[in-house]
Amino acid sequence: MNDDEHLSEAEPRRSLIDVATELAAGLTGSAELPVAGLSGPARAAFLALLARERPRPMLVLVADARAAETLGRDLRFFLGEGPEDLAASDRVHVFPAWDTAPFAALSPSPETIAQRIEGLHRLAQTHFPIVITTPEAAMQRVIPPTDLESAVQNLVEGDDIDLGNLAARLTDWGYRRRPLVEDRGELAIRGGLIDVFVTGAPEPIRMELLGDTIESIRSFDPRSQRRMEDQEEALILPATELPLHLRTDARLLRQVDERARELEMPRADRLALVENLREGGEVPGLESWAPLFSERAGLSAYLPAKTLVVLDDPHALKAACKELWDSIDIHEQQAIDERRLHPEPTQLYCTVENFFEMLEPFARVVMEGLDVSPDAAARPHAKMPFAIRGRRVSHEENGFALLVERIRAWESQGARVALVVGSTVQAERLRLILEAEDLRVGFAAGSLPAELEARDAPGSFIVEGELSESVELPADRLVCLAETNLFGEHRRSRRRKQVALTLDQVMKSLAELKPGDFIVHLDNGIGRYHGLTHLSVAGSEGDYLHLEYHGGDKLYLPVDRVNLVQKYVGGDGARPELAKLGSGNWEKIKQKTKESILSMTRELLALYSTRQRSAGYAFSTGDPYFQEFAARFPFEETPDQERAIEEVLGDLGSSKPMDRLVCGDVGYGKTEVAMRAAFAVAMAGKQVAVLVPTTVLAQQHTESFRKRFEGYPVEIETMSSFRSRKENLETVAAIRTGRVDVVVGTHRLLSGDVEFANLGLLVVDEEHRFGVRDKERIKQMRQLVDVLTLTATPIPRTLEMSLSGIRNLSVIETPPVDRQAIRTYVSRSDDHVIRDAVLRELHRGGQVFFVHNRVQTIEALHDRLRSIVPEAKIRVGHGQMKTHALERVMLGFMEHEFDILLCTAIVESGLDIPNANTIFIDRADTFGLAQLYQLRGRVGRSPARAYAYLLVPPERVLTREAQKRLQVLRELDELGGGFKIAAHDLEIRGAGNLLGKQQSGHITEVGFELYTSMMEDAVRELRGEVVEETIEPEIQIGASVYIPDTYMEDVNQRLVWYKRLAALRESGDRGVLAEELEDRYGPIPPIVDSLLDVMELRRRMKDMSVSEARLRGDTLSLRLHEGSSIDRDALIDLVKQSRGQWEASPGNVLRHQVLGLSSPVAELEAALLRLDALPRRDMAPTARGSA
């Protein structure tokens, strides 16, 4: 049960608080005091007490990165700091090592660089920081404290700043100028506004200047770009330890050149390298050359005089130091052999002797897990350690009854028992489960320290937090039970808030047209966009979209009518034909598409109506068994996943049969949704069939289901070609007699001999991958039982909205809460880089994908990989292999029979292999962004950090186009603009899979946005709802209204805003957008204010069905659409009574004599006010169209 049975019972028990008090008093000068008997979270509990007893800066050294992360989480818990609360006031910070090998031609990730800089700043500038690190991280030399101090910008309201100088300093220290700040390390300046996303910060900040004075500082949401909270200050840490001014300094470049000559680097490479640096270019691995530009400092330079150094297991620390220097020696020799630029090792790393010498001036605590041997006192100068009794608590397999028994035993001994869970949802589940066992527990009002301070009496309570494992501290009367003991698996809770975009934001980004993109004009068809052009027409200035059509025909569309234009997205990189203006073909294409959509939606509606009339079985999900099953899920549900589960359970609880589609990327939690449904159905005594398209997926799902249902009376079987005929026939018999509760299988499940005793639920995974005959059989089963369909191809939110009411959809678009961003490196195809990365993955028990997209040369690469990493087992898989052979390879990889899967890009991507967390993509420069996005997504499906290596040839071999694409690749992360579009391209493909081949063709013909709009109209029309006609009014009144580039510099942003203004719907929208404009871009200039007025008048024209307004001389002409609801008799009265001010003309045109007001905009507003006051008539429903 515990790790300290060797402590004699006669030995007096010491409480943590007593030891911490006594030890704190003895820690003076450079004293070293040992502490023994601490293991697991007890170490963190002890350090938390020590930190509270005598606050002082603390540097904690542990042997490896995983131990540092674990200790950091546990210490935050015992100090009462939340895992998500990363405010500057927090004391605990983990200081990481670079995530690259010494002298590698790879740059550390921006996240790692940011964490190191933040750690240095905390040590130097904050009160009583606790920095946890490893020898590997601490022995690497760092930027000198004076340089860091000069690079940090600490700005407060009222400060006077030189904007140009600030921008120059930030770009010098690694920030990238962008029109819009969305990612960490970005900077944007718009007039008197400065947006900065400080690396390592949870949100970006926006500073507003009045002249040269900072008037306000606020955080803002990078998704909506709207301000959030006022900030007292803006602390801007550098984004790099090597500023641009050093990298481009001529004198220092000569030193670099001399070092390159020493290393006998080839002349062409040396000259190219120096030239690239002189021009400020990015070079992978540049960070390790920092000592060639300026001398580096040791970490001790940042430690305040009264720092307490804690050494956790000195033997392990010394072994880690030796391991680091062994690695440094090996990698230095590799760099010498390859004539690669690198500094002398001691310029970048401290020696082992030097490292421990630098710690000697500081007071030190040495923590040992085991007590010293009895003869320790006999050794000269040996110090007897403070012995503490801290016990790990073993995991119980026998369920909650035994756990409750143990909790009561602890309480009877006077202990306070803290039940530690990761979320409020999990806390409530635990309360209900314990209540069912007749144990009532309360909730802690705050953190653990606050609760313990208020609670001295024995008892149990639930507290939110994150604890690596359970611990018992008998002398302190405290037991902390982690989720491992409560639910059997460690539950992953939230990390630092990730900046994620919803599909709405992705769609908004797609409005950012680039010159050369295809567009869809609702009236004229598909054209090509050639940019935003500023023109002066009939005495007024404005912005126009320059569009090109078939035969080079040009069309200039005023921006107030930008709603007529959509970006063309056809999926799979479709390149459409340009429409011919005035030919009439476009209307025929739209009509044909509309008829096809109506036919499809009629069929879907008929199926939906049939199911709504059918009677189904209502399942219950409220019992404690279901609560316990849900609580045992080892991850925290994402909001999307929780919603999907609720929708599925709601369907099962209804008396109508379920037919729901759950969409979401691989690893996003669809299977758990299916498992919750399967559990409810199986526990109600009915059977569940899980149908998958391949034998490999059948195997994977079977293992997942068996593991998840362990300990419950549910019999799970599988049917596929991987099983013998005899085994399959035995399963068929068991299904018929009802002995099998859940069966997972391929299309074999659809065979005529498979008869279910009492089928209650059919789960279909990736239905679009089944053949026509199988789909027909699934269609028949749909009419009989509850059906849940899963697909890994994401579906656009717009399509989900269009299908609402005829197809029940649940979309999971949020990645799991503990999913870490994939570290992406661009590297030459270097043997040492490959070997280091593969061995790092193998050492942590993982596996590797190696994607090489040419079958002809894959065997040659197989031989090369075997010579690079002879210790790894490698197998090859590609699309030209026989299906069964390829499935065998994939199954072997899934079951970890070998380490590296060398494969082409087409190998099945639907597999979830959480153990594979490193991927190499050979010749990444030849792949499109959508392909890279999908390939890279094969890794990073577990809490472990994932790595993607994009291998490319030397830069001089690449085309200019490939070099541009590589610049995008270097900045790849979840928010990169290219990936937004790539992700959307995959969603369009998902739409095609869902809707079928014929509809995919129509999407290609009219573009996705128009297609979904037409589908929405078709659904409403078939359901008998009124489909209002869309009018896009044309305004020509001689007013100059536009957004000047002095106010909004970026063309794409101006286009987005024109689109948003043209889409005003409600009377209050103008004010809302004006407020946002001022928030994001500063005070609104008069010309933009006039644009807002015109767009608001345009909205009112749409409401009144006024399709056109023209001002010529002193006459304003207004054309009423034939569907206008303004009463015709009232119009006649207006003309008669106006004494010539108003007159009616043919074609539904009203002419109005202007009133001599201050501006054309005021004239139009007055005229519309007069018309708006007229009575309306009832209108019959009309078909939608564009006017």
TORFI-947808 format. One line per field, with one value per residue (C-alpha): residue in one letter; x, y, z. Coordinates in steps of 0.5 Angstrom, whole numbers. Layout:
BEGIN
dokol	c(A ...) $
X	c(X ...) $
Y	c(Y ...) $
Z	c(Z ...) $
This chain:
BEGIN
dokol	c(M N D D E H L S E A E P R R S L I D V A T E L A A G L T G S A E L P V A G L S G P A R A A F L A L L A R E R P R P M L V L V A D A R A A E T L G R D L R F F L G E G P E D L A A S D R V H V F P A W D T A P F A A L S P S P E T I A Q R I E G L H R L A Q T H F P I V I T T P E A A M Q R V I P P T D L E S A V Q N L V E G D D I D L G N L A A R L T D W G Y R R R P L V E D R G E L A I R G G L I D V F V T G A P E P I R M E L L G D T I E S I R S F D P R S Q R R M E D Q E E A L I L P A T E L P L H L R T D A R L L R Q V D E R A R E L E M P R A D R L A L V E N L R E G G E V P G L E S W A P L F S E R A G L S A Y L P A K T L V V L D D P H A L K A A C K E L W D S I D I H E Q Q A I D E R R L H P E P T Q L Y C T V E N F F E M L E P F A R V V M E G L D V S P D A A A R P H A K M P F A I R G R R V S H E E N G F A L L V E R I R A W E S Q G A R V A L V V G S T V Q A E R L R L I L E A E D L R V G F A A G S L P A E L E A R D A P G S F I V E G E L S E S V E L P A D R L V C L A E T N L F G E H R R S R R R K Q V A L T L D Q V M K S L A E L K P G D F I V H L D N G I G R Y H G L T H L S V A G S E G D Y L H L E Y H G G D K L Y L P V D R V N L V Q K Y V G G D G A R P E L A K L G S G N W E K I K Q K T K E S I L S M T R E L L A L Y S T R Q R S A G Y A F S T G D P Y F Q E F A A R F P F E E T P D Q E R A I E E V L G D L G S S K P M D R L V C G D V G Y G K T E V A M R A A F A V A M A G K Q V A V L V P T T V L A Q Q H T E S F R K R F E G Y P V E I E T M S S F R S R K E N L E T V A A I R T G R V D V V V G T H R L L S G D V E F A N L G L L V V D E E H R F G V R D K E R I K Q M R Q L V D V L T L T A T P I P R T L E M S L S G I R N L S V I E T P P V D R Q A I R T Y V S R S D D H V I R D A V L R E L H R G G Q V F F V H N R V Q T I E A L H D R L R S I V P E A K I R V G H G Q M K T H A L E R V M L G F M E H E F D I L L C T A I V E S G L D I P N A N T I F I D R A D T F G L A Q L Y Q L R G R V G R S P A R A Y A Y L L V P P E R V L T R E A Q K R L Q V L R E L D E L G G G F K I A A H D L E I R G A G N L L G K Q Q S G H I T E V G F E L Y T S M M E D A V R E L R G E V V E E T I E P E I Q I G A S V Y I P D T Y M E D V N Q R L V W Y K R L A A L R E S G D R G V L A E E L E D R Y G P I P P I V D S L L D V M E L R R R M K D M S V S E A R L R G D T L S L R L H E G S S I D R D A L I D L V K Q S R G Q W E A S P G N V L R H Q V L G L S S P V A E L E A A L L R L D A L P R R D M A P T A R G S A) $
X	c(0 6 13 16 15 22 20 20 14 18 20 16 12 14 8 10 8 13 19 18 18 24 28 26 29 36 36 41 47 49 47 45 39 37 30 28 22 18 15 10 5 8 14 10 6 12 15 8 9 16 14 9 13 18 17 23 25 26 29 27 31 28 31 27 22 16 18 18 11 8 11 9 2 2 5 0 -5 -2 -1 -8 -6 -11 -8 -11 -10 -3 -3 3 2 2 9 10 13 16 23 24 30 30 25 31 38 44 47 41 39 32 29 26 18 16 12 19 23 17 17 24 24 18 22 28 24 20 27 29 23 18 17 18 18 18 22 22 27 32 39 38 34 39 45 44 47 42 41 45 40 42 40 33 32 33 29 23 17 13 8 3 -3 -1 6 9 12 15 10 15 21 16 15 22 24 19 20 28 26 22 15 12 8 1 -5 -9 -7 -9 -3 2 8 4 4 -1 -1 -7 -7 -7 -8 -3 -4 1 0 6 9 6 0 -7 -10 -7 -7 -9 -6 -10 -6 -8 -2 4 1 -2 -10 -12 -9 -14 -14 -18 -21 -17 -23 -28 -22 -26 -24 -25 -22 -18 -11 -6 0 3 8 12 17 22 20 27 34 37 35 35 40 45 44 45 51 57 62 59 57 65 66 60 64 71 67 64 71 74 69 71 64 63 64 58 54 58 56 49 48 52 48 41 43 45 38 34 32 30 35 33 37 39 38 44 49 47 54 57 53 54 56 51 50 49 42 45 46 38 38 37 41 36 34 33 35 32 35 30 34 42 44 38 40 48 46 42 48 52 47 46 54 54 49 53 59 55 52 58 62 56 56 64 63 58 61 55 56 56 59 64 60 62 59 52 52 55 60 57 63 61 54 54 59 54 49 54 53 45 42 40 35 36 30 31 25 28 31 38 41 42 50 49 50 57 60 64 60 54 47 41 36 29 25 17 12 8 5 2 -5 -5 -11 -17 -20 -26 -30 -34 -36 -29 -27 -32 -30 -23 -26 -30 -24 -19 -25 -25 -18 -19 -17 -19 -20 -20 -23 -19 -23 -22 -28 -35 -38 -34 -35 -43 -42 -38 -43 -48 -44 -42 -49 -52 -46 -50 -44 -45 -40 -39 -36 -30 -31 -24 -18 -15 -11 -17 -21 -16 -15 -23 -24 -20 -25 -25 -29 -29 -30 -29 -24 -23 -16 -11 -6 -2 -3 -6 -2 -3 0 -2 2 -2 -9 -9 -11 -12 -15 -13 -18 -14 -16 -23 -25 -19 -16 -12 -17 -14 -16 -16 -9 -8 -13 -12 -14 -19 -23 -30 -32 -36 -29 -26 -32 -30 -23 -26 -29 -21 -21 -14 -13 -14 -19 -25 -32 -39 -43 -51 -53 -47 -44 -37 -31 -24 -23 -17 -17 -20 -20 -21 -25 -28 -35 -39 -36 -36 -30 -31 -28 -30 -29 -25 -28 -26 -31 -30 -27 -23 -30 -29 -34 -33 -38 -39 -37 -44 -47 -41 -47 -48 -41 -38 -31 -32 -30 -32 -28 -22 -18 -24 -22 -29 -30 -31 -38 -40 -43 -50 -51 -56 -52 -52 -59 -60 -54 -58 -65 -62 -58 -65 -69 -64 -63 -71 -71 -66 -69 -76 -73 -70 -76 -80 -75 -75 -83 -83 -79 -83 -89 -86 -86 -79 -76 -75 -68 -67 -60 -61 -59 -52 -49 -49 -47 -41 -40 -40 -35 -30 -29 -21 -22 -26 -31 -31 -37 -39 -38 -42 -48 -47 -48 -54 -57 -56 -59 -65 -66 -65 -70 -75 -81 -79 -73 -66 -63 -57 -50 -44 -39 -32 -25 -21 -20 -25 -29 -34 -33 -35 -41 -43 -41 -45 -51 -49 -48 -55 -58 -54 -56 -63 -63 -62 -57 -52 -49 -43 -42 -35 -32 -25 -23 -17 -23 -27 -21 -19 -27 -27 -21 -24 -30 -28 -23 -28 -34 -29 -32 -39 -44 -43 -41 -37 -36 -33 -34 -29 -24 -19 -23 -24 -30 -31 -31 -35 -41 -40 -41 -47 -50 -49 -52 -58 -59 -58 -51 -48 -50 -45 -42 -37 -36 -35 -40 -40 -46 -50 -50 -57 -55 -54 -60 -61 -65 -67 -63 -64 -58 -54 -48 -45 -38 -36 -43 -40 -35 -40 -42 -49 -52 -49 -52 -59 -59 -57 -63 -68 -65 -66 -73 -73 -68 -65 -59 -53 -48 -41 -36 -29 -30 -32 -38 -39 -43 -47 -49 -51 -56 -58 -60 -63 -70 -69 -63 -61 -53 -49 -42 -36 -31 -27 -21 -20 -18 -11 -9 -3 -1 3 10 12 19 22 28 33 32 38 40 42 35 31 35 35 27 26 30 27 20 22 25 18 15 12 12 13 10 14 10 14 9 13 12 17 23 19 24 30 28 26 34 36 32 34 41 40 36 38 35 28 23 20 15 12 5 2 -4 -2 -1 -7 -12 -11 -4 -4 -10 -5 1 -4 -6 1 2 -4 -2 5 9 14 16 16 11 14 8 5 0 -7 -6 -12 -13 -19 -15 -14 -7 -5 2 4 6 12 11 16 13 18 19 13 14 11 4 -2 -4 -10 -6 -1 -6 -9 -3 0 -7 -5 -1 -2 -8 -6 -4 3 7 7 12 12 18 17 23 25 31 36 33 37 34 27 23 21 14 16 20 14 10 15 15 7 9 14 9 4 0 -8 -9 -5 -9 -7 -10 -16 -17 -14 -19 -25 -23 -24 -30 -33 -30 -34 -41 -40 -39 -45 -50 -47 -44 -49 -50 -42 -42 -47 -43 -37 -42 -45 -40 -41 -44 -49 -51 -52 -56 -61 -61 -64 -69 -71 -72 -76 -80 -82 -84 -89 -85 -85 -79 -77 -74 -67 -66 -59 -61 -56 -55 -52 -53 -46 -44 -36 -37 -31 -26 -19 -13 -10 -16 -15 -9 -10 -14 -17 -20 -23 -27 -29 -32 -35 -38 -41 -44 -47 -50 -54 -60 -63 -64 -59 -53 -50 -49 -46 -41 -39 -37 -33 -30 -28 -26 -21 -19 -20 -24 -29 -27 -33 -32 -33 -39 -42 -41 -44 -50 -51 -51 -56 -60 -59 -62 -68 -69 -68 -74 -78 -77 -74 -69 -65 -64 -61 -59 -59 -59 -64 -68 -68 -71 -73 -75 -80 -79 -85 -86 -86 -91 -92 -100 -101 -107 -102 -97 -102 -105 -97 -96 -103 -102 -94 -95 -90 -85 -87 -89 -90 -86 -87 -83 -85 -80 -82 -79 -77 -75 -69 -70 -64 -61 -54 -52 -54 -54 -59 -64 -64 -66 -71 -74 -74 -77 -83 -84 -83 -89 -94 -99 -97 -101 -101 -96 -97 -91 -86 -80 -73 -69 -64 -66) $
Y	c(0 5 6 7 1 1 7 3 4 6 12 19 21 28 33 37 43 42 40 46 50 47 47 54 57 53 55 61 63 57 51 45 41 34 31 24 20 24 21 23 29 29 33 38 39 40 45 49 49 51 56 59 58 63 66 67 65 58 54 47 42 35 30 30 34 30 30 38 38 33 37 44 41 38 44 49 44 45 52 53 56 53 49 55 61 63 70 74 73 66 63 57 56 50 52 48 45 47 41 40 36 40 44 41 45 46 52 51 52 59 56 53 60 64 59 60 68 68 64 68 74 71 70 77 81 78 76 69 66 58 56 48 46 40 40 40 46 50 48 51 59 64 71 76 79 86 85 82 88 92 88 88 93 95 100 103 108 115 113 117 113 114 109 108 106 101 98 97 95 89 87 87 82 77 80 79 85 83 87 83 80 73 68 69 73 78 85 90 98 101 109 110 103 98 90 85 78 77 70 66 70 68 74 79 86 93 100 106 112 120 123 120 118 111 113 105 98 92 85 83 76 74 71 77 82 85 88 85 87 93 92 96 95 92 87 85 80 79 73 71 71 73 80 82 88 83 78 83 87 87 86 80 77 77 73 68 68 66 61 58 58 54 49 48 50 49 56 57 55 59 65 64 63 70 73 70 73 80 80 78 71 66 60 53 52 60 60 55 60 66 65 67 74 75 72 68 68 62 61 63 70 71 68 73 72 69 64 57 51 45 38 33 26 28 22 22 30 28 22 27 32 26 24 31 32 25 28 34 31 26 32 36 31 30 38 38 32 35 42 45 52 51 55 51 47 51 57 54 50 50 44 39 42 49 48 45 50 56 53 53 60 59 55 48 43 36 31 24 19 14 15 14 8 7 8 15 18 14 18 24 30 27 30 26 28 30 24 25 19 21 15 14 11 5 4 0 -5 -7 -1 5 0 -1 6 9 4 6 14 12 9 15 19 15 16 23 25 30 27 31 28 31 32 36 39 41 36 31 33 33 26 24 26 22 16 17 18 12 8 12 17 24 29 37 41 46 53 54 52 46 51 55 49 46 53 53 45 42 37 30 29 28 34 34 40 42 41 37 32 27 21 20 21 20 24 21 26 32 28 29 24 27 22 23 21 15 12 15 13 8 12 19 24 30 37 43 46 54 56 55 60 56 59 57 55 62 65 61 63 70 69 66 73 75 74 75 77 71 68 65 68 67 73 71 74 74 67 65 70 72 77 82 86 92 98 106 109 116 116 121 126 121 117 109 102 97 90 89 82 78 74 70 73 78 82 86 88 93 92 98 95 97 91 86 81 79 76 70 67 60 54 48 43 38 45 45 50 52 55 63 65 69 75 76 69 66 60 62 62 55 52 55 52 45 46 48 42 37 40 40 33 31 34 31 25 27 30 24 19 24 24 17 16 21 17 11 9 7 5 10 8 11 14 17 11 11 6 10 16 12 10 17 19 13 17 19 26 32 33 39 43 40 33 34 37 31 26 30 30 23 21 26 22 15 18 20 15 17 12 16 17 22 24 26 29 31 30 23 23 29 24 21 14 16 19 12 8 12 11 3 3 6 1 -5 -4 -4 -11 -10 -11 -6 -7 -3 -3 0 0 -4 -10 -5 -1 -7 -9 -2 -1 -8 -6 1 -2 -8 -3 2 -3 -7 -9 -8 -14 -13 -18 -15 -19 -18 -20 -19 -23 -23 -28 -35 -38 -42 -36 -32 -37 -38 -30 -31 -36 -32 -26 -30 -33 -26 -28 -22 -15 -11 -13 -10 -12 -10 -11 -18 -16 -14 -22 -25 -30 -25 -25 -21 -23 -16 -11 -4 1 1 5 6 9 12 10 14 8 3 0 1 -6 -5 2 -1 -6 0 4 -2 -3 5 4 -1 1 7 9 13 15 17 21 23 28 35 38 46 49 53 46 44 50 48 41 43 40 34 31 31 33 34 37 36 42 43 39 35 39 36 36 40 44 40 42 43 44 45 41 39 31 30 23 26 30 24 19 24 25 17 16 21 18 11 12 15 8 12 10 14 15 17 19 18 19 16 8 7 10 8 1 5 10 4 1 8 9 2 5 11 8 0 -1 1 -4 -1 -4 -1 1 4 4 -1 -7 -12 -9 -15 -14 -7 -8 -13 -8 -3 -7 -9 -2 -1 -6 -4 -10 -5 2 6 6 8 10 14 19 15 10 10 17 15 10 13 11 15 12 15 22 24 24 26 28 27 33 37 42 38 37 42 46 41 35 37 39 32 28 32 31 24 25 29 25 24 28 27 32 31 33 34 34 37 35 39 40 45 52 53 47 50 54 61 58 53 57 62 56 54 61 59 52 55 59 53 52 51 58 60 63 57 52 55 55 48 46 49 45 38 40 41 34 32 36 32 25 27 29 24 25 28 34 34 36 42 44 45 48 54 54 52 58 59 52 52 58 54 48 52 56 49 46 52 52 44 45 51 56 63 64 72 74 77 84 87 95 99 106 112 118 122 121 119 113 108 106 110 106 111 108 101 99 92 91 84 87 93 87 84 90 92 85 86 93 90 85 89 86 90 97 97 93 100 102 95 95 103 101 95 99 105 99 96 102 108 114 114 119 123 119 112 115 117 110 107 112 109 102 103 106 101 96 100 100 92 92 97 93 99 96 102 110 115 122 126 134 135 129 123 116 111 104 99 92 89 85 91 91 99 100 102 107 110 112 115 119 121 123 127 131 133 139 136 134 127 123 116 114 107 101 102 109 114 121 126 133 134 139 142 138 138 132 127 122 126 127 119 119 124 121 114 116 119 112 108 112 110 104 97 91 84 80 73 68 69 65 67 70 76 83) $
Z	c(0 2 0 7 10 12 17 24 28 34 30 33 27 25 21 15 18 24 20 15 21 24 17 15 22 20 13 13 9 5 10 7 10 8 8 8 7 2 -4 -10 -8 -1 -4 -6 0 4 -1 -1 7 7 2 6 13 10 3 -1 -8 -9 -15 -15 -19 -21 -26 -32 -35 -34 -26 -27 -30 -25 -19 -22 -22 -15 -12 -15 -12 -5 -6 -8 -15 -20 -26 -31 -27 -30 -27 -26 -19 -19 -16 -19 -26 -30 -33 -39 -43 -51 -54 -59 -59 -58 -64 -68 -75 -71 -68 -61 -61 -59 -53 -50 -52 -48 -42 -41 -42 -37 -32 -32 -32 -26 -22 -23 -22 -18 -11 -8 -15 -15 -21 -22 -27 -30 -30 -38 -38 -32 -35 -41 -41 -42 -44 -39 -34 -37 -44 -42 -37 -43 -48 -43 -44 -38 -40 -36 -37 -38 -40 -46 -52 -58 -63 -68 -63 -59 -66 -68 -61 -61 -68 -66 -60 -65 -65 -72 -75 -78 -80 -75 -68 -67 -65 -60 -62 -66 -67 -70 -70 -73 -72 -65 -63 -61 -61 -58 -56 -51 -52 -46 -44 -44 -48 -53 -50 -54 -52 -54 -55 -55 -58 -55 -49 -47 -45 -44 -44 -44 -46 -52 -55 -61 -64 -64 -63 -58 -52 -45 -39 -37 -35 -30 -34 -40 -39 -46 -45 -51 -56 -57 -53 -60 -62 -70 -69 -66 -72 -77 -74 -79 -74 -71 -78 -79 -73 -75 -82 -78 -74 -80 -83 -77 -78 -86 -88 -95 -98 -102 -96 -91 -96 -97 -89 -88 -93 -90 -83 -86 -89 -83 -85 -81 -80 -77 -71 -71 -63 -61 -65 -60 -56 -63 -63 -55 -49 -45 -37 -33 -29 -23 -25 -24 -17 -12 -6 -1 -6 -3 -8 -7 -10 -11 -11 -12 -15 -21 -22 -23 -27 -31 -32 -34 -39 -42 -43 -46 -51 -52 -54 -59 -62 -63 -66 -71 -73 -74 -78 -82 -82 -79 -76 -68 -62 -57 -52 -46 -49 -49 -43 -36 -34 -29 -24 -26 -25 -18 -16 -18 -13 -7 -5 -4 2 0 2 -1 -1 -1 -2 2 9 10 13 21 20 17 24 25 18 19 18 16 18 20 16 18 17 15 14 8 4 -3 -3 -7 -13 -11 -16 -12 -14 -9 -4 -1 -2 2 7 7 8 14 17 16 19 25 26 26 19 14 7 1 -6 -11 -18 -24 -26 -23 -27 -24 -17 -18 -21 -15 -10 -13 -13 -6 -4 -7 -2 3 4 4 3 2 -3 -1 -2 -5 -5 -1 4 5 6 11 15 16 17 23 25 21 15 8 2 -5 -8 -15 -17 -20 -16 -20 -15 -8 -1 6 11 18 23 19 19 12 6 -1 -6 -13 -19 -20 -14 -15 -22 -24 -29 -29 -31 -36 -34 -37 -39 -40 -45 -52 -57 -62 -67 -69 -76 -76 -75 -80 -85 -83 -85 -92 -94 -94 -102 -105 -112 -117 -112 -116 -113 -114 -116 -115 -121 -126 -124 -123 -124 -121 -116 -118 -112 -109 -113 -111 -117 -118 -121 -123 -118 -112 -110 -107 -107 -112 -113 -119 -122 -129 -133 -139 -145 -140 -139 -133 -128 -122 -116 -111 -104 -101 -106 -104 -101 -108 -108 -104 -104 -109 -105 -109 -105 -107 -110 -116 -121 -124 -131 -131 -133 -139 -138 -141 -143 -139 -137 -130 -129 -132 -127 -121 -123 -124 -117 -114 -117 -115 -108 -107 -110 -104 -99 -100 -99 -93 -90 -92 -88 -82 -82 -82 -76 -73 -74 -71 -64 -61 -54 -49 -45 -38 -36 -29 -25 -21 -26 -31 -27 -25 -32 -34 -29 -31 -37 -37 -40 -39 -44 -48 -49 -56 -53 -47 -52 -57 -51 -48 -55 -56 -49 -50 -57 -53 -48 -53 -55 -62 -66 -66 -72 -71 -74 -70 -74 -71 -72 -70 -63 -61 -57 -62 -60 -52 -55 -58 -52 -47 -52 -52 -44 -43 -49 -46 -39 -41 -44 -51 -56 -60 -66 -68 -76 -78 -86 -84 -80 -77 -75 -72 -68 -65 -63 -60 -56 -54 -52 -48 -44 -43 -41 -36 -29 -32 -34 -41 -46 -52 -59 -66 -73 -78 -83 -78 -74 -77 -80 -74 -69 -73 -73 -66 -65 -70 -65 -59 -62 -64 -57 -54 -50 -54 -51 -56 -63 -67 -74 -81 -87 -84 -79 -85 -88 -88 -83 -77 -73 -67 -61 -59 -63 -59 -63 -69 -69 -76 -77 -83 -87 -94 -94 -95 -101 -105 -102 -95 -95 -97 -92 -87 -89 -88 -81 -80 -80 -74 -69 -66 -71 -69 -75 -73 -78 -78 -83 -81 -83 -84 -79 -85 -87 -80 -80 -87 -85 -78 -78 -83 -80 -73 -73 -67 -69 -64 -67 -60 -59 -53 -47 -46 -53 -54 -60 -65 -65 -72 -75 -82 -83 -89 -89 -84 -82 -75 -74 -76 -71 -65 -66 -67 -61 -57 -59 -58 -51 -48 -51 -57 -65 -71 -78 -84 -90 -97 -102 -108 -108 -113 -108 -102 -101 -102 -96 -92 -93 -91 -85 -83 -83 -79 -73 -73 -67 -69 -72 -79 -84 -90 -92 -99 -103 -108 -103 -103 -98 -93 -93 -92 -86 -83 -83 -80 -75 -73 -72 -68 -63 -63 -66 -69 -68 -75 -80 -87 -91 -97 -96 -97 -92 -88 -83 -79 -75 -68 -65 -59 -58 -65 -63 -68 -76 -81 -88 -93 -99 -95 -100 -105 -101 -101 -94 -94 -94 -89 -85 -85 -85 -79 -75 -75 -69 -63 -61 -53 -48 -50 -54 -61 -66 -74 -78 -85 -89 -95 -99 -99 -100 -106 -109 -108 -113 -111 -110 -105 -101 -100 -98 -93 -90 -89 -86 -81 -78 -78 -72 -70 -72 -78 -84 -89 -84 -83 -91 -91 -85 -89 -95 -91 -89 -96 -97 -91 -94 -100 -97 -93 -99 -104 -111 -115 -110 -109 -117 -115 -110 -115 -120 -116 -110 -103 -100 -105 -105 -97 -98 -103 -99 -93 -97 -100 -93 -91 -98 -97 -90 -92 -89 -92 -96 -97 -103 -102 -105 -105 -106 -111 -108 -113 -110 -111 -104 -103 -97 -96 -91 -92 -92 -87 -82 -84 -88 -89 -96 -93 -87 -91 -95 -89 -86 -92 -92 -85 -86 -92 -88 -83 -81 -75 -73 -67 -72 -74 -67 -65 -71 -70 -63 -65 -71 -65 -61 -66 -70 -66 -67 -73 -79 -82 -89 -85 -81 -87 -90 -84 -85 -92 -90 -85 -90 -95 -89 -89 -96 -96 -91 -95 -102 -105 -110 -112 -110 -116 -115 -121 -120 -116 -117 -112 -116 -112 -115 -111 -112 -115 -108 -104 -98 -98 -100 -107 -105 -100 -105 -110 -104 -103 -110 -110 -104 -105 -110 -114 -109 -111 -118 -120 -126 -130 -127 -120 -120 -115 -116 -111 -111 -106 -100 -100 -94 -92 -96 -101 -95 -91 -97 -98 -91 -91 -97 -94 -87 -91 -95 -88 -85 -91 -89 -91 -94 -93 -98 -100 -99 -105 -108 -106 -111 -112 -115) $
